[in-house]
């Protein structure tokens, strides 16, 4: 199982973080999943009821994620956590982008549990994984944008540089046709209860079990700091 390490730089801003991790081998990337639409419809209905009379920012989990961003000086109303962006998109009736089964279900679970998630091709990650803050002038190639600024943001890095953050993943480690070895990372503030994080990753692992043997799936909740 992969381990997330805390960089010396981020320690000066955040005392601790938690990570819900799923590592899966021999998984099958597909474009169309029959049951996904039903799962999405249930989520859209649940979110519409939950946020009928309040804004997403009033939710305690969304609020805790926002505070985590602000601890490093990263403004969450300008660069929204991916989970909050997904919630707001669904509440507006815009649905979810379709990428592939692994990304789509990751987005579904991220929106349901309100925790931002990154999904990475582990064969493209080199060396140890660190949670860090981006250096001045540092950037990386995004999936939908050619250049994403990393400076001052919470980021993940390996020996080759930045490969994602709780708002946007990188093109270098993106899930594509032929990907078989993946790592899902849920970025969680220290105040979240472990049982809630475990429920989140177990839900996504349950979906992923349709695309690989259960023995190929490992889960873990790591506290770093």
N, C-alpha and C positions, 0 to 999 in steps of 0.2 A: 504494500500500500504506500502511495506517495505521502510525503510529509511536506507541510508548508513551514518555511522558516521565517522568522521575524528579522528584518534588517535593522541595523543599528540606527539608521535614519528615521524609520517610522516609530521606533521606540520613544523618541523625543516628543511625539505628538499623540500617539495612541498607546495606552498602557497594555491593552490586550484586545485580541479579536478571536472569533471562533470561525471555524470552517466546517461546513458539511460537505463531505467528499464522497464521490462515487467513482470507482475505477472499474472499467469493464473491458475485458478482452474478447476477441473473436465475435464482435457485435456486427450486425448486418445493417448497413445504411440503406434505407428505402426512401422513395419519393412520396408515395401515396400510402396512407394508412386508413383503412375503412372506418374504424371506430373513432377516429380522432374528432370528427365533426360532432358526434354525440357528446363527447367529453367537453369540447369547447362550448357547446350550447349550454350545458349544465353550469359551467364556470361563468359564462356571461350572465346567466340568470341569477346566480348566487351573488355576483359582484353588484348587479343592479339593485338587489334587495339590500345588501349591506351598506351601499353608499347612496341610497335613495335620498337621505336627509343630511349627509355629511360629505366633506371632501376627503379624498384619499390621504391627504396630509394630516388629518385628524386621527387616523388609525395609529395605535401605539407602536406597531411594528414598523410601519412606514416612517413614523416620526423618529424612531430609534436609528433607522438606517440613515436618515437625513442628518442626525446629530453626529454619526460616525463620519460622514463626509465633511461636516463643518469642523471637526476636530483637526483635520489636516489643512483646513483653509480652502476646501473645495465646495463651491456653492451648489447645493442640490437642486435649486430651482432653475439654474442655468444648464447644468449637466445632470439630468435626472438619473437616479439609479434605474437600471434596466427594468426591474420589477415594477416600479412605480410608473414608468413610461408605458409598460404593457397594460397595467390596470387602467390608466387613463385612455389608452387607445381602445380597449374593450368597452369602457363605459360610453365612449362616443360612437359605438357601433361600427368601428372600423375593422374588427376582427384581428387576426394575427397573420403576419407574413408566413408563407409556406416555404420552408427551406428543405428539410428532410425530416424523417421520423424522430431522430435523436434531438435535433434542435427544436423541433415543434413541441415535443413533449416537455423538453426542458423549459421552454417559454411558458407552457401551460402551467407547470408546477410552480415556477417562479412567480407568476401572476397570482395563483391561488394562495400561496403562502406568504407573498409579499417580500420575498428575499431575493436580492439580485444574484444572478448565477452566470458563471462563465463556463463554456464547454470547449474542450481542447483535444486535439489529436496528440496523444502522448508520444507517439513516434517522432513528432516534430519538436518536442521539448528536449533541450540539451542541458544536462547537469541538474543541480539542485534548484528547487523552486523557492523563491523568496517573495513575501509580501513586502512592499516597499513604497516609497513615494518617488514620483518621477523627478529627475534632475532638471535643472534649468536648461531649456532648449531641447530637451529630449522629446522624441516623437516616434510613432510607429505607423505602419500601414494597416488601416482598418479593413473590415470586410466590405462595408458600404461606402467608406470614405478613403481616399488615397493617403491622407495624412491626418493622424490624430495626435494632438498635443498631449504629452504625458506629464509635463512639469507640474509639480504641486498636487498631483492626483494620486489616489491609492492605486497601485498597479501590481501586477505579477511580473516577475522577471526570471529569466534563466541565464545560462552562460552566453546566449546570443542577444540578450536584451529584453525589452518589454514585449509581452505577448498577450496582454489583456488588462482590463480593469472592470469594476462592477457596472460600468455604463456601456463599454464597447470592447469587443474582442478583436483579435488581430487576424489578418489574412494568413499569416505564417502558420498558425496552429489551428486554422478553421477545419471544421468537419466537412469532408468531401467524399465523393464516390471513392470507394477503396479504403476509407478509414476503417480500422478494426479495433483500435486500442484507444480508449477515450478516458478523459478525466473531467468530471463535472465538479465545479467548485461553487458552493453557496457562501457568499460573503456575509458574515453575521456579526453584529456588534456583541460585545461581551455580556450585555444585559439580557439577551435572549436565552430562554430556558433550553437546556440540552434536549429535553423530551420533545420540544417543538421542532428543533432542528432535525432530530432523528426522524420524526414523523414526515418531515419534508423530503429528506433523502430516501426514506423507505418508499414513499409514494412514487418518486421518479424511478427508483430501482425496480419497483413493481411493473411499471410500464416497459422499462428496458428488458425485463425478463421475457418479454414476447419476442425479442430479437436476438437473444443468445441464451445459452444454458445458464441456469441460476448459479452454478458453481463458478462461472466466469465473472460474477459481480461481487465486488467488495465495497463496503461502506464504512465510514468512520466520521466521528465528530472530534475535531482537534481544537484545543485551546492554545493559542500562541501569544506569547508576551512575556 
